[in-house]
């Protein structure tokens, strides 16, 4: 069984990893978009949704179910 300190440390490590993953996604997206004159809105939306899902991991919130357009 985990002690409170070990559990807290594991949560901190998970949050740190999620934050680093989010920063990597932003850096990658910015480098891809920086050299382009025109960017599709769908590409920006995809990157923002990916970022949102990574950041939701920071507070342990489950991501919402996707809503598909008809």
N, C-alpha and C positions, 0 to 999 in steps of 0.2 A: 504494500500500500504506500502511496506517495504521501510525504509530509506536506504541510501547507507551503513551506518554502520551496520544495521541489516542484510542486504544482504551479506555483507562481512563476518560477524560473522557466518552466516549460511553456507557459502561456506567453511570457515575455519573448522567448526565442521564436515562437510561432508568429507573434506580432511583428518582430523584427524582420523575419523572413518575408512576410506578406508586404511589409513596407519596402523592402529591398526589391522584391518582385515588381511592385507597382512603379518604383523609380526606374527600374530597367525597362519596363514597358513604355514609360513616358520618354526616356532617352532614345529608345529604339524608334518609336513613332516620330519623334521630332527629327531625328537624323534622316528618316525616310521622307518626311514631308518637306524638309528644309530646301532641298534642291528642286522642288517642283513648283511650277507657277500656278497650277490648278489642282485642287484636291476635291474629290467627290465627298459630298456630305455623308454618304454611307460609310466611307472609310474613317472619317472622324468619329461618327457615331459608334462604329465597331470598337475603335480604340478606347473611347470613353466608357463604353459598357464593360470592356475587359478591365479597365482601371477600377471601375465601380465594384466589380466582383472581387477583385483583389483587396480593395480597401474594406469591404464588408467582412473579410476574414479577421480584420483587426479587432472588431468587437464581438466576434463570434456569431454574428447574425447570419442566419441562413439566407442565401440569395432567393429572391422571389421566383416563382414559376414564370417561365417566359410566356409572353402573350403573343400569339401568332396573328398576324393580320389576315383577314379573310381574302 
